[in-house]
């Protein structure tokens, strides 16, 4: 069956069309197993996640599955790649797309120039702990202490389509990102686990973000994580409302308005046929 592989600043994804999967007798209950196999770097194609596009009358539905087979409500880098797939396959007309996700209906403006760029209305973040979710009696879980291996970390949690926890660091050299990221992701205070974003502030308009993703591990970029990092930074008075987020392979522009806007690139890597066993 046909697949296409894209990346958004190094965060890479395999995309299938729902119709092709059904024609190959792959039912929805097999999508998680397919994702685990196709995302395997050694025995599959290799990716951080898999998406399935479902064509609808005036929009497309995005089904997103992490490389470990878990379902995610949304993915910021993924949705930019998803819109690139829509454009390349002429599934929707024009340059304004509506994409249905488990986090809601999102509006995207695409700029298919030499460097394919997408501006996404990411919606509003949610700070209510019971929605994030965070197991706390506090009204918001902002700048709270979390103890990892005997060391205190100041963390803030919110829902940006998916759960995110943000902590600010002075220097990435002074933190074991994998160890701390994994520990926070799996901390029992987060009943559905959490993505973890490590943020180094360069100035009020620029940050560097490294993300440990729930269900995927340390990735090169995270769109929802970049949004979450800027939202918390602006809320705490550290950042302005329009910020450039530096990631390992490029930048995202994040704007905090009534809703959150993310602008960034997407690149097609490969097309091919995948045999599912």
LOPAMI-705229 format. One record per residue: residue in three letters; x, y, z of N, C-alpha, C, O in turn. Coordinates in steps of 0.2 Angstrom, whole numbers, plus 5000, padded with zeros to 4 digits. Layout:
% LOPAMI-705229
ALAXYZXYZXYZXYZ/...
//
This chain:
% LOPAMI-705229
UNK500449945000500050005000500450065000501050065002/UNK500250124997500650184996500650225003500250225007/UNK501250245004501450295009501850355007502150355002/UNK501850405011502250465010502550475017502250475022/UNK503150495017503550515023503750595023504050615018/UNK503550625028503750695029504050715035504050665040/UNK504350765036504650795042504450865043504450905038/UNK504350885049504350955051504850975056504850955062/UNK505350995053505951015057506250955061506550965066/UNK506250895057506550835060506150785063506250735064/UNK505550815065504950775068504650735062504350765058/UNK504750665061504550635055503950585056503850555061/UNK503550585050502950545050502850515044503050535038/UNK502550455045502250415039501550425038501150425043/UNK501250445032500550455031500250405026500550395021/UNK499750385028499350335023498650375022498350415026/UNK498350355017497650375015497150315018497250255017/UNK496650335022496250285025495950235019495850175021/UNK495750265013495450225008495950165006495750105005/UNK496650185006497150135004497150075009497250015007/UNK497150095015497150045021496549995021496649935021/UNK495950025020495349985019495449935013495249875014/UNK495649965008495749915002496149865003496149805000/UNK496649875007497149825009496949785015497349745019/UNK496249785017496049745023496349765029496349725034/UNK496549825030496849845037496249885040496149945038/UNK496049865045495449895049495749945054496349945056/UNK495249985057495550035062495850005068496250035071/UNK495549945070495849915076496549895075496849875080/UNK496749895069497449875067497949925066498549925065/UNK497649995066498050055065498650055070499250075068/UNK498550045076499050045081499649995080500250015081/UNK499449935078499949885077500349905070500949895070/UNK499949935065500349955059500850015061501350015058/UNK500650065065501050115067501650095070502250115069/UNK501650045075502250015078502749985073503349995074/UNK502449955069502849915064503149965059503749955057/UNK502750005056502950055051503450105053503950125050/UNK503450125060503850175063504550145065504950185067/UNK504550075066505150045068505750065063505650055057/UNK506250085066506850115061507250055058507550065053/UNK507149995061507549935059507149895054507449865049/UNK506549875056506149835052505549865048505249835045/UNK505449925049504949965046505250025041505850015039/UNK504950075041505150135037505550185042506050215040/UNK505250185048505650235053505250295054505250335049/UNK504950315059504650385060504550395068504450345072/UNK504350455069504150475076503350455077503150445083/UNK503050455071502350435072502050425065502350435060/UNK501350405065501050385059500350425059500050435064/UNK500150445053499550485052499150445047499350415042/UNK498450445048497950415043497550475041497250505045/UNK497450485034497050545032496350515030496350465026/UNK495850535033495150525031494850575027494750635030/UNK494650565021494350615017493650625018493250585019/UNK493450695019492750715021492550765016492850785011/UNK491850785016491650825011491950895010492150915004/UNK492150935015492450995015493051005019493351055020/UNK493250945022493850945027494150875027493950835023/UNK494750865030495050805031495150785039495250835043/UNK495050725040495150705047495850675048496050635044/UNK496150695053496850665055496850625060496650645066/UNK497050555059497150505064497850505066498250485061/UNK498050515072498750515074498950465079498550455084/UNK499450425077499650375082500450375083500850385078/UNK500650375089501350385091501750315089501350265087/UNK502350315089502750255087502650205091502850145090/UNK502450215097502250155102501550125101501350085105/UNK501250155097500550135096499950165099499350155098/UNK500150215103499650255107499350315103499750335099/UNK498750325104498350375100498550445103498550455110/UNK498650495099498750565102498150605098497950595093/UNK497950655102497450705100497650745094497250765090/UNK498250765095498550815090499250815090499550785094/UNK499550845084500250845084500450905080500250915074/UNK500750955082500951025079501351015073501151035068/UNK501850975073502350965067501950915063502050925056/UNK501550875065501250825061500650855057500650835051/UNK500350905060499750935056500050975050499750985045/UNK500651005051500951045045501150995040501051005034/UNK501450935042501550885037500950855033500950835027/UNK500450845037499750825035499450875030499250845025/UNK499550935031499350985026499750985019499450995014/UNK500350965020500750955014500550895010500550905004/UNK500350845013500150785010499450805007499350785001/UNK499050845010498350865007498550905000498250884995/UNK498950945001499150984995499450944989499250954983/UNK499950904991500350864986499850814982499950804976/UNK499350794986498850744983498250774981497750744979/UNK498150844981497650884978496950854981496450844978/UNK496950844988496350814991495850874993495250864992/UNK496150934994495650994995495951044991496551054989/UNK495451094989495651154985495851204989495751214995/UNK496151254986496351314989496951314994497351264993/UNK497051364998497651365002497451375010497851385014/UNK496751365011496551365018496151295019495651285016/UNK496451265024496151195025495851195032496051225037/UNK495351145033495051135039495251055041495151015036/UNK495551045046495750975048495450955055495550995060/UNK495050905055494750875060495250835064495550785062/UNK495350845071495750815075495350795082494850825083/UNK495650755086495350735092495350795097494950795102/UNK495750845095495850905099495350965097495251015099/UNK494950945091494550995088494651005081495150975078/UNK494251055078494351075071494851125070494751185073/UNK495351115067495951165066495951195059495851165054/UNK496051265059496151305053496851315051497251335055/UNK497051295045497751305042497751345036497351345031/UNK498251395036498451425030499051405027499551405031/UNK499051385021499751355018500051405013499651445010/UNK500651405013501051445008501551405004502151395006/UNK501251374999501651324995502151354990502151334984/UNK502551394993503151414989503751374989503651314989/UNK504351394987504951354987505051314993505251264993/UNK504851344999504851315006504151315008503851365011/UNK503851255008503151245010503151265018503451235022/UNK502651315019502551335026501851335027501451345023/UNK501651325034501051325036500951365042501351365047/UNK500351405042500151435048499551405051499051405048/UNK499551385057499051345060498751385066499151405071/UNK498051385066497751415072497651355077497251305076/UNK498051355082498151295087497551295092497551245096/UNK497151345092496651345097496851375104497451405104/UNK496451365109496651395115496951345120496751285120/UNK497451355124497751315129497251305135496851355136/UNK497251255138496851235144497351225150497751185150/UNK497151265155497551265161497251225167497551215172/UNK496651205166496251175171496551105173496551065168/UNK496851085179497151025180496750965179497050915176/UNK496050965179495650905178495650895171495350835169/UNK495750945167495750935159496450915157496450875152/UNK496950935160497650925157497750855155497950835150/UNK497750805160497550815167498150805172498650775170/UNK498150845177498650835183498250825189497750855191/UNK498550775193498150755199498350805205498850795209/UNK498050865206498150915210497450945212496950945208/UNK497450975218496851015220496951085219496451125220/UNK497451105216497551175214497151195208497051155204/UNK497051265207496651285202497051285195496751275190/UNK497751295196498151285190498851255193499051265198/UNK499151225188499751185190500351225187500651205182/UNK500451285189500951335186501551345191501451365197/UNK502151335189502751345193502751315200502851335205/UNK502551245199502451205205503151165206503451145201/UNK503251145212503851095213503751025211503150995214/UNK504150995208504150925207504750895208505250915206/UNK504850845212505450815215505650755210505250705210/UNK506150755207506450695203507150675206507550715205/UNK507150615208507850595211508150635216508750655216/UNK507650665220507950705226508050775224508250815228/UNK507950795218508050865215507350895214506950865211/UNK507350965216506750995214506751035208507251065206/UNK506151025204506151065197505451105198504951075200/UNK505451165195504851205194504551185188504851195182/UNK503951165188503651145182502951175181502651195186/UNK502651175175502051205173501651155168502051135164/UNK501051145169500751095165500051125162499751165165/UNK499951115156499351135152499151085147499551045145/UNK498551095144498351055138498451095132498051145131/UNK498851075127498951115121498751065115499151045111/UNK498151045116497850985111498050915114497650875114/UNK498650915117498950855121499250885127499450945128/UNK499350845133499650865139500350885138500750845135/UNK500550945141501250965141501450995148501051025151/UNK502050975149502351005155503051045153503451015149/UNK503051105156503651145154504051165160503851175165/UNK504751155159505251185164505751225161505951205155/UNK505951275164506551315161507151295164507251285170/UNK507651295159508351275161508851335159508751375155/UNK509351345163509951395162510351365156510551405152/UNK510451305156510951275151510751195150510751165155/UNK510651175144510551105143511051055145510950995146/UNK511651085146512251045148512151015155512450975157/UNK511751055159511651045166511150995168510950985173/UNK510750965163510250925164510250865160510350865154/UNK510050805163509950745159509250745156508850715159/UNK509250765150508550775147508150705146507550705148/UNK508550655145508150585144507950565151507350535151/UNK508350565156508250535162507650575166507150555168/UNK507750645165507250685168506550685164506050685167/UNK506650685158506050685153505650625155505050625155/UNK505950565155505650505156505250505163504750475163/UNK505650525168505350525175504750575175504250555178/UNK504750625172504150675172503550645168503050645171/UNK503750615162503250595158502850535162502250535162/UNK503150495166502850435169502650455177502550405180/UNK502750515179502650535186501850515187501450545183/UNK501650485192500950475194500550535194499950525194/UNK500850595195500350655196500050665189499550705189/UNK500350635183500050645177499650575175500050535172/UNK499050565176498750505175498750485168498650425166/UNK498750525163498850505156499550525153499650525147/UNK500050525158500650545156500750615153500150645153/UNK501350635151501350705149501950715144502450675145/UNK501950755139502550775136502950825140502650865144/UNK503550825139504050865143504450915139504850895135/UNK504450985141504751025137505251065141505151095146/UNK505951065139506451095142506651165138506751155132/UNK506551215142506551285138507151325141507251335147/UNK507551345136508151395138507951465135507851465129/UNK507851515139507751575137508351615134508851625138/UNK508351635128508951685126508751755127509251795129/UNK508151775125507951845127507151835127506851785126/UNK506851895127506051895128505751875121505151855121/UNK506151875116505851855109506151785107505951765101/UNK506551755110506851695107506951645113507251655118/UNK506851575111506951525116507251465112507151455106/UNK507551415115507751355113507351305116507251305123/UNK507051255113506651205116506851135114506951125108/UNK506951095119507051025118506450985121506251005127/UNK506150935118505550905120505650825121505950795116/UNK505450805126505350725127504650715126504250735130/UNK504450675121503750665119503450605122503750555122/UNK502850615125502550555127502350505121502050525116/UNK502650445122502550395117503050395111502950345107/UNK503550435111504050445106504750455109505150435105/UNK504750485115505450495117505750565115505350605113/UNK506350565115506650635113506650645106506950605102/UNK506250695103506250705096506550775094506750815099/UNK506650785088507050845086506650905086506950965086/UNK505950895086505550955087504850935089504650875088/UNK504450985092503850975094503451035093503551085097/UNK502951035089502551095088502051115094502051175096/UNK501651065096501251085102501651105108501551145112/UNK502251065109502751085114503051155114503151185119/UNK503151175108503451245107502851295109503051345112/UNK502251285107501651325108501651325116501551385119/UNK501651265119501551265126502051305130501951335135/UNK502751295127503251335131503151405130503351445135/UNK502951435125502851505124502251525128502351585131/UNK501751485128501151505133501351515140501151565143/UNK501751465142501951475150502451525151502451565156/UNK502951535146503451585147503051655147503251705150/UNK502551665142502251735142501751745149501751795151/UNK501451685151501051685157501451705163501251745167/UNK502051685163502551695169502951765168503251785173/UNK502851795163503151865162503851855159504251905159/UNK504051795157504751785154504851805147505351825145/UNK504251805143504251805136503751855133503251865137/UNK503851885127503351925124502851875121502951815121/UNK502351905118501851865115501951835108501651795105/UNK502551865105502751835098503451815099503851855100/UNK503551745098504251715100504451675095504051635092/UNK505151675093505451625089505751575093506151585098/UNK505451515091505751455095506251415091506151395085/UNK506851415093507451375090507451305091507451285097/UNK507351265086507351195087507951165083508351205080/UNK508151105084508751075081508851095073509451105071/UNK508351085070508351095062508051155059507951165053/UNK507851205064507551265061507151295067507151275072/UNK506751345064506351385069505551375068505351365062/UNK505251395073504451405073504351465075504651495080/UNK503851505072503551565075502951555079502451525076/UNK502951575085502351555089502051625092502451675094/UNK501451635091501051695093500551685098500151635097/UNK500551715103500051705109499551765108499651825109/UNK498951755105498351795105497751775109497851745114/UNK497151785106496651755110496651675109496451635113/UNK496951655103497151585102497851585100498251635100/UNK498151525100498851515098498951505091498651455088/UNK499451535088499651525081500351505080500851525083/UNK500451455076501151425075501251425067500851405063/UNK501851445065502051455058502651415058503151425061/UNK502751365053503351335052503351285045502751285042/UNK503851255044503951225037503751145038503651125043/UNK503651115032503551045031503951025025503951055020/UNK504250965025504650935019504450865018504350825022/UNK504350855011504250785009504850755009505350775006/UNK504950685011505550655011505550595006506050595002/UNK504950555006504950505001504250475000503850495004/UNK504150444995503550404993503750334992504250314989/UNK503250284993503450214992502850174993502250194994/UNK502950104993502550054995502750015001503350005002/UNK502250005006502449975012502049905012501449905011/UNK502349855014502049785014501949775022502349765026/UNK501249765024501149755031500949685032500549655028/UNK501349655037501149585038500849575045500749525048/
//
